[in-house]
Amino acid sequence: MATLHGYNGMIYLGATSGGAAAVITEAYRWSVDVDRDTSEDSAFGDTWKTFLSGMLSWSMSATFNHDTAEAIPFNAATQLAGTVRVYLYPNRATTTQYYYGFCYPKLSVEVAKDGTVTGTMEAQGSGQLALN
């Protein structure tokens, strides 16, 4: 097991759940967050609150330089047929280890007069996030 530097990360995104995924070539940051529902089950006389674990959920985000030749983020965010595939690689040199699942992406593009045009994708996971 090795500690990784983030310079070699990669993200693939599909246009539809049945379609092939393609790399977002100008991506430079991604994150994935796993959460769980909890329900408090404390009772009278307890000193500390206690909780029961519920269902898991996940979300992800990616940031990239806007590339006029790349339509993958836009197509993924605007397709209405269902979820899209996402593959998140911590290191593109190790293609056998990645997170993957299906999600509903949202797209934001930011233009500033003194900077690079950037895009941000936030996505709600649908179903299991898996680690290959």
C-alpha positions as CSV (number, residue, x, y, z in Angstrom):
1,M,0.0,0.0,0.0
2,A,1.3,3.4,-0.9
3,T,0.4,7.0,-0.2
4,L,-0.5,8.8,-3.4
5,H,0.0,12.3,-4.7
6,G,-3.0,13.7,-6.4
7,Y,-1.4,14.9,-9.7
8,N,-2.1,11.6,-11.4
9,G,-5.9,11.3,-10.7
10,M,-8.5,10.8,-13.3
11,I,-12.3,10.8,-13.7
12,Y,-14.4,9.0,-16.3
13,L,-18.1,10.0,-16.8
14,G,-20.7,8.4,-18.9
15,A,-23.4,10.2,-20.9
16,T,-26.1,7.6,-20.0
17,S,-26.2,4.6,-17.7
18,G,-26.0,2.3,-20.7
19,G,-23.4,4.4,-22.6
20,A,-19.6,4.2,-22.4
21,A,-17.8,6.5,-20.0
22,A,-15.0,8.8,-21.2
23,V,-12.3,10.7,-19.4
24,I,-12.8,14.4,-18.5
25,T,-9.4,15.4,-19.9
26,E,-9.2,18.8,-18.2
27,A,-10.2,17.6,-14.7
28,Y,-7.9,18.7,-11.9
29,R,-9.9,17.9,-8.7
30,W,-12.4,15.3,-7.6
31,S,-13.8,14.2,-4.3
32,V,-16.2,11.6,-3.1
33,D,-18.2,11.7,0.2
34,V,-19.9,8.7,1.9
35,D,-22.6,9.4,4.5
36,R,-25.1,7.3,6.5
37,D,-28.4,8.0,8.1
38,T,-28.5,7.8,11.9
39,S,-31.4,7.7,14.3
40,E,-31.0,8.6,17.9
41,D,-32.0,5.9,20.3
42,S,-31.1,7.5,23.7
43,A,-33.4,7.0,26.6
44,F,-34.1,8.7,30.0
45,G,-31.2,8.4,32.3
46,D,-28.5,7.9,29.6
47,T,-25.4,10.0,30.1
48,W,-24.4,9.9,26.4
49,K,-26.5,9.9,23.3
50,T,-26.5,6.7,21.3
51,F,-27.5,6.2,17.7
52,L,-28.6,3.4,15.3
53,S,-27.0,3.2,11.9
54,G,-29.2,3.5,8.8
55,M,-28.8,3.5,5.1
56,L,-25.6,4.7,3.3
57,S,-25.4,7.4,0.6
58,W,-22.7,9.1,-1.4
59,S,-22.0,12.2,-3.5
60,M,-19.1,13.4,-5.5
61,S,-17.8,16.6,-7.1
62,A,-15.2,17.3,-9.8
63,T,-13.6,20.5,-11.0
64,F,-12.1,21.0,-14.4
65,N,-10.9,23.6,-16.9
66,H,-13.6,24.2,-19.4
67,D,-12.6,22.8,-22.8
68,T,-14.8,23.8,-25.8
69,A,-14.1,20.4,-27.5
70,E,-15.3,18.4,-24.5
71,A,-19.1,17.9,-24.2
72,I,-19.0,15.0,-21.6
73,P,-19.9,17.1,-18.5
74,F,-22.7,19.0,-20.3
75,N,-24.2,15.8,-21.9
76,A,-24.1,14.0,-18.6
77,A,-25.8,16.8,-16.7
78,T,-28.5,17.3,-19.3
79,Q,-29.5,13.8,-20.2
80,L,-32.9,12.9,-18.7
81,A,-32.8,9.1,-19.2
82,G,-31.5,8.3,-15.8
83,T,-28.3,8.0,-13.9
84,V,-24.8,8.3,-15.5
85,R,-21.7,6.2,-14.8
86,V,-18.8,7.6,-12.9
87,Y,-15.3,6.2,-12.3
88,L,-12.9,8.0,-10.0
89,Y,-9.3,7.0,-10.1
90,P,-6.9,8.2,-7.4
91,N,-4.0,7.3,-9.7
92,R,-4.3,6.7,-13.5
93,A,-1.2,4.5,-13.4
94,T,-3.1,2.0,-11.3
95,T,-6.1,1.3,-13.4
96,T,-7.2,-1.6,-11.3
97,Q,-8.1,0.6,-8.3
98,Y,-11.0,3.1,-8.5
99,Y,-14.4,4.1,-7.1
100,Y,-17.4,3.7,-9.3
101,G,-21.2,4.0,-9.3
102,F,-24.2,5.7,-10.9
103,C,-25.1,9.3,-10.2
104,Y,-27.3,12.3,-11.1
105,P,-24.8,15.1,-12.0
106,K,-25.3,18.9,-12.0
107,L,-23.0,21.2,-13.9
108,S,-21.8,24.7,-13.1
109,V,-19.5,26.8,-15.4
110,E,-17.7,29.9,-14.0
111,V,-16.3,32.6,-16.2
112,A,-14.1,35.4,-14.6
113,K,-12.5,38.2,-16.5
114,D,-9.1,37.5,-14.8
115,G,-9.0,33.7,-14.9
116,T,-9.5,30.4,-16.6
117,V,-13.1,29.3,-17.4
118,T,-13.8,26.4,-15.0
119,G,-16.5,23.8,-14.6
120,T,-17.7,22.1,-11.5
121,M,-19.8,19.0,-11.3
122,E,-21.7,18.0,-8.2
123,A,-23.5,14.7,-8.2
124,Q,-25.8,12.7,-6.0
125,G,-25.0,9.0,-6.0
126,S,-27.8,6.6,-6.7
127,G,-27.2,3.1,-5.3
128,Q,-24.0,1.6,-4.2
129,L,-20.6,3.3,-4.5
130,A,-18.1,0.5,-5.0
131,L,-14.3,0.2,-4.8
132,N,-12.6,-1.9,-7.4
